[in-house]
């Protein structure tokens, strides 16, 4: 799978509205056949930063995502709400789901 984590620094005046601003992009991405997950979280340390954790089944699914109409729309609509260019970590890993964190196993 392609596993991606990205950090988005949102302009202070848009930070509380970011979930709404990204709602249609998020919904459309989650509906893609190759999307495994697409989850936003807000930083506990910086109220203007959101972290996106996303995964796609393979490179083909990731490629389809960046070629989609909703991705192209997001490229136009999201940057005006950002304080800086998002930062990203992107890599391929085996599997199609999360692994258990054995060191903190719940018994």
N, C-alpha and C positions, 0 to 999 in steps of 0.2 A: 504494500500500500504506500501511497504518498502521504506523509505526515507533515503538516504545516502548523507552525505557531507564528502568529504575527502580533505585534504590539502597535496600537493605534493611539497616538496622543491627539485628543479631540480638543477643539477650542473650548475654553471654559464656558462660554455662553451656550454651547451645544452639548455639553457632556451629559446632562441629565436626560436629554432627548435622543441620545445616540441609539438606544434600542428601537425607537420609533423611526428614526432616520434610516436605519439599516433594515427595517422589517421586511420590505418587499424583496430586497437582495437576499436576505437570510432565508426567507421562505422559498424563493425560487431555487436557491442553491441546494437546500435540503431536499427538494423534490427531484434533483438530478439523479438518474439511475446509478451513477458511479459514486455518489457522495455517501460516505460512511457516517460522518458526523460533521457538524458545523456549529460550534458552540462559543458564544461570547461570555466573557466574565469581566467584571470591573475590578481594577486593582484596589487592594486594601490600603496601599501606600500612597497612591496618587489618584484622586477622584477624577482626573481628566484622562486617565489611561484605561483603555479596554484591551483585553487579550483575546484573540481569536484562536481557537484550537480547531483545526479541520483535518479531515482525512478523506482521500479518494481511493477507490479500489486499486487503481494502477495509473501509470503515466497517461494512458489513453483517456481515462476519466478526468484526470487533472487537466489535460489538454482541452477536452470538451468544455470544461468549466471556464477556462480563460477565453474560449472562443464564443461563449454563450452571449446572447443578447443582454441578459441581465447583468453579466459581468461588465460588458461594454457600457451599459447604462451607469453602473456603479463607478466606473472610471471617470465619468463626467460629474455625477451627483455627489460623491462622497468627499473628494478633495477640498471643496470650499469649507467643509466643517472640520478639517484637520489642522492642527498646529504645526505639523511636520510630516515628512514622508514616513509611512509606517516601516517598521523593521521586521524582518522575517527570518525564520529558520525553516528550511524545507529539506526533507530527506526521504529516501525510500527505506522501508523496513519490511521484513517478512510478516505475514499475517494479515488479518482483516478486522482485528478487534483489540481492545485493551487487554493487557496481561494483568494478573493479580500481583499486588505488591506483597510478596510473601513475608517480608520483614514486619509487616503490620497485620498479619492474618487475624481475622476475626474467628474465634472459635466458639 
